[in-house]
Amino acid sequence: SCGWPLALEQQAVDLSDEMRFVWHRPPMDVVERQWQDPTVVRIFLNGCFDLMHVGHFNALRQAKHLFYQKGFREVILVAGLHSDVAIAGQKGPPLMTDDERVEVLRATKWVDEMATGLPYAPMSAEMADALRVNWICHGDDLPVCKTGDG
C-alpha cells in the first residue's frame, strides 16, 4: 500500500484533555482487518514535518522499508503531525501552516494515513491502540521538549 486513497474518513480522537487529534483513515472495517492480519503491520511515525527535507522523507521511507524487510506483505504508515500551536509552544512558530504540512505529507508516497493536530507530548500505548498501530517509530534525533521530556 502506498499513498492515500481518494477519500479517507476523519475521526476525532479524544483520549484525554491533553491528547486529542484527528485521524485520517480508511473505513474502520478496513483498519480492523489490517490490525488483525498477521501479514500486515501498522506503524506510526510522528513529527513536525516543517519545511520537509530529505531527512524527513528518509525517515518515512526507512520506517516503511524496515518492516517490508522483516517479511510483512503490507506496511501501513500512519504519519503523526504536531499542531501549529504545539510546535510553537516547544520550538517556536512553524514556517508552514498545519494545512501546508498536511498537504506535503498527503503527497508523500510512503504515508498511508495521518493523525493531525497532535500535541507535543510523549506517545503512549493508549494512543497506539487508538490508531491500531503495532509499532511506534522514530528517527535517531530524539525530540526534547522544553520540560526535558522526550
C-alpha positions in Angstrom: 0.0 0.0 0.0 1.4 3.4 -1.0 -0.2 6.8 -0.8 -3.7 8.0 0.2 -6.9 6.5 -1.2 -9.1 9.1 -2.8 -11.3 9.5 0.3 -10.3 9.0 3.9 -12.6 9.4 6.7 -11.8 11.8 9.5 -12.3 10.7 13.1 -11.9 12.9 16.1 -10.0 11.0 18.8 -10.2 12.3 22.4 -8.0 10.2 24.7 -7.7 12.9 27.4 -7.6 16.7 27.9 -4.0 16.7 26.7 -4.3 14.1 23.9 -6.8 15.0 21.2 -6.2 14.7 17.4 -7.9 13.9 14.1 -7.3 10.5 12.5 -7.5 10.5 8.7 -8.1 6.8 7.8 -9.9 4.4 5.5 -13.2 2.9 6.8 -12.8 1.3 10.2 -13.6 -2.2 9.0 -10.6 -1.9 6.7 -8.4 -0.8 9.6 -9.7 -3.6 11.8 -8.9 -6.2 9.1 -5.4 -4.8 8.7 -4.9 -4.8 12.5 -5.9 -8.5 12.8 -3.9 -9.7 9.7 -0.5 -11.1 10.8 0.9 -10.3 7.3 0.1 -6.6 7.7 1.8 -4.3 10.1 0.6 -0.8 11.0 3.4 1.7 12.1 3.3 5.2 13.4 5.9 7.9 12.9 5.3 11.4 14.2 7.0 14.8 13.7 6.6 18.5 13.0 7.4 18.0 9.3 8.0 21.7 8.9 9.9 22.5 5.7 10.1 18.8 4.7 13.6 17.8 3.7 15.5 14.7 2.8 15.8 13.7 6.4 12.0 13.7 6.9 11.5 11.7 3.7 14.3 9.3 4.6 12.7 8.6 8.0 9.3 7.8 6.4 10.9 5.6 3.7 13.2 3.8 6.0 10.5 3.1 8.6 8.3 1.5 5.9 11.2 -0.3 4.2 12.3 -1.9 7.5 9.1 -3.7 8.0 8.9 -4.9 4.4 12.4 -6.3 5.0 11.0 -8.1 8.1 8.7 -10.0 5.7 5.4 -8.2 6.1 3.2 -8.3 3.0 1.8 -4.9 3.6 3.1 -1.9 5.7 0.6 0.9 6.6 2.4 4.0 7.8 0.4 6.4 9.9 2.2 9.8 10.0 1.6 11.9 13.1 1.6 15.6 12.6 2.0 18.0 15.6 -0.2 21.1 15.5 1.0 24.7 14.9 0.1 25.5 18.5 2.0 22.5 19.9 5.1 23.3 17.8 5.1 27.0 18.7 5.0 26.0 22.4 8.1 23.9 22.1 10.2 25.1 19.2 8.7 28.5 18.2 6.2 29.1 15.4 6.5 26.7 12.4 7.2 28.2 9.0 4.5 26.2 7.3 0.9 26.1 8.4 -1.0 23.0 9.6 -2.7 22.8 6.2 0.5 23.1 4.2 2.2 20.4 6.2 -0.8 18.1 5.8 -0.7 18.6 2.0 3.0 17.8 1.8 2.6 14.6 3.8 -0.5 13.7 1.8 1.6 13.9 -1.4 4.3 11.7 0.1 4.2 8.1 -1.3 5.2 6.4 2.0 2.3 7.9 4.0 -1.0 5.9 4.1 -2.9 7.6 6.9 -2.4 10.6 9.2 -3.1 11.8 12.7 -3.2 15.6 12.7 -3.4 18.2 15.5 -1.2 16.1 17.8 0.1 17.7 21.0 3.9 17.8 21.5 3.8 15.0 24.1 5.3 11.5 24.5 3.4 8.9 22.6 1.6 6.3 24.6 0.3 2.7 24.4 -3.2 4.1 24.6 -2.6 6.3 21.5 -1.0 3.3 19.6 -4.1 1.2 20.5 -6.5 4.0 19.4 -4.7 4.2 16.0 -4.4 0.4 15.7 -0.6 0.6 15.2 1.7 -2.2 16.1 4.9 -0.1 16.3 5.8 3.5 17.0 8.9 4.5 15.0 11.2 7.5 15.4 14.4 8.7 13.9 17.7 8.8 15.8 17.2 12.5 16.6 15.3 12.1 19.9 13.0 15.0 20.5 13.3 17.0 23.7 10.5 19.2 25.0 11.1 22.4 26.9 10.5 20.4 30.0 13.2 18.0 29.2 10.7 15.2 28.4 11.2 13.2 25.2 
